[in-house]
Amino acid sequence: MDRVELIQNIFHKTDFENYLEIGCQKGKSFLPIRAKNKIAVDPVFKIAIGRRLKWLFKWPANFKANYFRLESDVFFETQQDYLQNLDQLDVVLVDGLHNFRASLNDVLNTLVYLNIDGIIILHDCYPPHEAASVFADVFPTEEQQGELEGWTGEWCGDVWKTIAYLLEKYPDLLDVGVINTDYGLGYVRFKAEPDSRKFEVDEDLFERVDKLSYQEMMSEPEGIINLQPASYSETILSLY
Ligand SMILES: C[S@@+](CC[C@H](N)C(=O)[O-])C[C@H]1O[C@@H](n2cnc3c(N)ncnc32)[C@H](O)[C@@H]1O
């Protein structure tokens, strides 16, 4: 089951209405999701007119989808009233800037508005090889790619560190792990009602997790990122 199927099945099984996608690009995952209220955030949308039209007819709620041409940090900073008026976010796909700092900020900012029964899915949490896990600002440059042994054009960055951080920081508050499918689908759900909806980065922990290498993570993925088999998608669905 890939990210679109998992998210779609969650909407099928619930009365959830609100979907946020951080990092939308060509709309390949955003447009097919059949949710009532859809929000996309990306500084550079690349949705082809043909694809947009096709999905307007296949799922008319796409007519009233909201597109924010912004970096996600700026979105959360400037659109607080909009987010509060939405009531809550039910399902969120974090698939924007593929590095630890940005993906962690996306999750922590999302938790402020997440439905207590809602879910955050993070794409690219289990890189297929070391070259795909390299740190880069936006995407590995041609120069970086040339120096990377085993580069295949696939890039996940070090988003997996966000999972490692959340597992260590919030063992009682959050249910966190990675499903071994579609480059690793991270999941984050509330296990308990939070005392507060303020989530700040613990810089000491951030620094410690940031030092973990891809090889260290791969030597113990079940411990470091709570890696689960692909069939765990069904377990997640059974919770709804
Ligand atoms: C891998 S693509 C998203 C793919 C899409 N979710 C899909 O499944 O088809 C990553 C996207 O993140 C966007 N992005 C980069 N930096 C971002 C940021 N700071 N905030 C939000 N989106 C960002 C890029 O412009 C790019 O379109």
The ligand as an SDF file (V2000), in Angstrom:
LIG
                    3D

 27 29  0  0  0  0  0  0  0  0999 V2000
    8.9770   15.0480   -3.2760 C   0  0  0  0  0  0  0  0  0  0  0  0
    8.1280   16.4910   -3.7160 S   0  0  0  0  0  0  0  0  0  0  0  0
    6.4840   16.1800   -3.1670 C   0  0  0  0  0  0  0  0  0  0  0  0
    5.8190   15.0760   -3.8990 C   0  0  0  0  0  0  0  0  0  0  0  0
    4.3350   14.9000   -3.6680 C   0  0  0  0  0  0  0  0  0  0  0  0
    3.9440   14.8800   -2.2700 N   0  0  0  0  0  0  0  0  0  0  0  0
    3.8900   13.5980   -4.3060 C   0  0  0  0  0  0  0  0  0  0  0  0
    3.7600   12.5940   -3.5840 O   0  0  0  0  0  0  0  0  0  0  0  0
    3.7110   13.5720   -5.5090 O   0  0  0  0  0  0  0  0  0  0  0  0
    8.7350   17.6630   -2.5700 C   0  0  0  0  0  0  0  0  0  0  0  0
    8.1390   19.0290   -2.7090 C   0  0  0  0  0  0  0  0  0  0  0  0
    8.4730   19.7670   -1.5500 O   0  0  0  0  0  0  0  0  0  0  0  0
    8.5690   21.1080   -1.9160 C   0  0  0  0  0  0  0  0  0  0  0  0
    9.2880   21.8720   -0.8970 N   0  0  0  0  0  0  0  0  0  0  0  0
   10.6050   22.1700   -0.8370 C   0  0  0  0  0  0  0  0  0  0  0  0
   10.8680   22.9280    0.2280 N   0  0  0  0  0  0  0  0  0  0  0  0
    9.6820   23.1080    0.8690 C   0  0  0  0  0  0  0  0  0  0  0  0
    9.2990   23.8050    2.0460 C   0  0  0  0  0  0  0  0  0  0  0  0
   10.1870   24.4710    2.7820 N   0  0  0  0  0  0  0  0  0  0  0  0
    8.0030   23.7860    2.4000 N   0  0  0  0  0  0  0  0  0  0  0  0
    7.0840   23.1000    1.6640 C   0  0  0  0  0  0  0  0  0  0  0  0
    7.3930   22.4320    0.5390 N   0  0  0  0  0  0  0  0  0  0  0  0
    8.6820   22.4170    0.1590 C   0  0  0  0  0  0  0  0  0  0  0  0
    9.2680   21.0890   -3.2710 C   0  0  0  0  0  0  0  0  0  0  0  0
    8.9980   22.2910   -3.9900 O   0  0  0  0  0  0  0  0  0  0  0  0
    8.6500   19.8580   -3.9110 C   0  0  0  0  0  0  0  0  0  0  0  0
    7.5880   20.2060   -4.7460 O   0  0  0  0  0  0  0  0  0  0  0  0
  1  2  1  0
  2  3  1  0
  2 10  1  0
  3  4  1  0
  4  5  1  0
  5  6  1  0
  5  7  1  0
  7  8  2  0
  7  9  1  0
 10 11  1  0
 11 12  1  0
 11 26  1  0
 12 13  1  0
 13 14  1  0
 13 24  1  0
 14 15  1  0
 14 23  1  0
 15 16  2  0
 16 17  1  0
 17 18  1  0
 17 23  2  0
 18 19  1  0
 18 20  2  0
 20 21  1  0
 21 22  2  0
 22 23  1  0
 24 25  1  0
 24 26  1  0
 26 27  1  0
M  CHG  2   2   1   9  -1
M  END
$$$$
